[in-house]
Amino acid sequence: MLQTKLLISCAIFALSSFANATVIDFNHLAHNDTSQAFSTISSNGFVIKNDSQGSDRLGVWGRNDEFQADTGHAAVFVNYSGSKTSIERANKSFFNFKSIDLADVFNNGDSATIKFSFFNGQSTTFETVILDQLKGLQTIVFNKNNLTKVSWVGSNSQFDNINVSAPVPEPETYALLGMGLMSLWIARRRKHA
């Protein structure tokens, strides 16, 4: 009986990882001032940092400021052009990086080139994004899995709505789980027969 409960608990935990998606939207940072500065931002178990030296490395325009790309809410801007911004889990575990919304720093529709680096603990891959020269946020989809950190560098920009999730177990994990459940079911049938 204990084995059955343990196996069912493992199955529920493994299947729950499918519903573990999070959107980091920074709305908890919305304010009515012109702007506010941050050296580091923590949200939903993730830490966002910038490698520039000032305490004002990251900022948030006021919710109704003309520069705010997410009007009425909050998008974070990078205050130093050419500096590196990064996101990783506070507990340093793996995560999936699905998408991010980007805009130029002053929300003018200016072009911006941003180079992303995706770290998985063993190798690094790169992708470059060029903003579409429109005002407001532009969603960039990456669908990168099993990462330890994501960083980006380039023109000053704003970012928001970072879509992340926990890694989904490999198919082999589900196969082993299924075989274990099947073995328990067979053992129970033999015991009652």
N, C-alpha and C positions, 0 to 999 in steps of 0.2 A: 504494500500500500504506500509506504514511504517513497519507494522508487517511482511509482506512478505519479505521485504529487510532485516530486522533484522534476520529472520529465515534462510534466504539463507546465510547471513554472518556467522551465527553460524555453519551452515552445512559445509561451506567451511573451517572454522577454525578447526572444529573437524576432517574433512577428511585430512587436511594438516598435522596433527600429524603423519600420516602414513609415510610421506616422511621426517621426521625430524631426520634421522639417521646421525651421525657424526663419523668420524674416526679421532682421535687425533694422529697425526703422528710425531710431534716434528721436522719436517723438517726445520721449521723456526729457529731452534737452531743449524743447521749444521754449521761447521766452519773448518778451516784448522790447528788449533793449535793441540797440543797433547791431551789436555782435557780442559774443562771449567766446573766450579762448580756453583751450584745454591742452594739457601736455599728453594725456592719455585718456582714452574713453573705454569703460567697461560696460558691456551690455549682453544679456542672455548667455552668460558664461564665456564670452569672447572678450579679448583685449585688442584694442586698436591703438597703434602707436605710430609716431612719426620720428624719424631720426635726426631732425634739425635740432639746433641747440636752444632755441627760445622756449619759454613756458607757454607761448601762444602758437605752438606748432599746428594745432587743429582748432577750428573755430566753427561757430554756428551763427549765421545771420539771424536777426529777429524774424519771428514767424510771418510778419507782414512787410518785411523789408523788401525793396525792389530786387535785391540780389539773391534772395532766398529762392532756390529752385523748387522747393516743395512748399509752396505758399500755404500759410496757415499751420505748418508743421515744422519739421527740422531736417535739413540735410547738413552734413558736416563738410567744411571746406578745408583744403590743405593750404596753409598760409605761406609756405616757402616753395617756390618753383624749383624743380630738380631734386627735392628731398624725397625720401622713401617712406611710404606709409605701409603698414603691415597689419594683418589680422591673424590671430591664432587663438586656440582655445586656452582659457585660463589654466586648465589642468594639463595642457600640452598634448592632449589626445588627438587622434585623427578626426577629420571632418570632410564633408563634401562641400564644394563651392559651386553653387548652381548659377547664380547671376548677381549683378550689381547694377544699380542705377547711377548714371554719371551725368554731370553738366559742367560747363566751364565755371570758374570760380565766381564770376560776377553775374552769371546767368544772362549774358548778353547775346548768346548764340555764336560765340567765338569758337573757332576750331581749336582743338586740343589733342595732342598725341600723348598716349599713356601706355607704358610698357608694363605688363603684368608678368610676375614670376610665380610659378606654382611649385612648391617644395613638398616632396613626399617622404623625406627622410633618407632617400637613396639617390635621387636625381632631381633635376630642376628642368621644367619646361617653360617656354616663354610665349606670350602673345601680345601683339601691339594693337591698340584700339585708337581710332581717330573719330572724335565726336562729330556729329552730323551738322553742326553749325545752326542748330535751332535752339530757341529758348526752352528751358525746362529740362527735366530728366530724360535720359535715354537709357533704356534697359539693354545691357550687354549680357548675353548668355554664354557661359563657359562650360558648364557640366563637367567639372573636374572632380575626381573622386580620390578618397584616401590621402588627404593632404595633411601636412603638419603646420604649414604656414602659406599665406598668400601675401605678396607685396606688390606695390605698384609705384612707379616713378614717372615723372614727366611734367607737363604743363600744370599750373595751378588748376585745381578742379574741385567740384563738390561730389560727394557720394552719399548714397542712401539705399534703403531697401536691399540689404545684402541677404541673399537667400542661401542659407546653409542647412546642412543636415548631418546626422550621424551616419557613418558608413553602414551600408546594408551588408549583412553577412553573405559570404560566398555561397554559391549553389551547393557546394559540398557540405556546408554546415547544415543546410536544410535536408539534404539526402541522409546524413547521419542521424539527424533528429527523427526523420520519418522512419528509418530502419529501427531505431530504438523504440519508438512508439509501437511499431508493428510487432517487434519482439515481445514487448510487454503484453500486448493484446493476445498473441499466440500462447504465451505462458499462462495467462489467466484462463484462456479457454481450455487448455490441457488440464489445469488444476481443477476446474469445475466439471470436467468430463468424466 
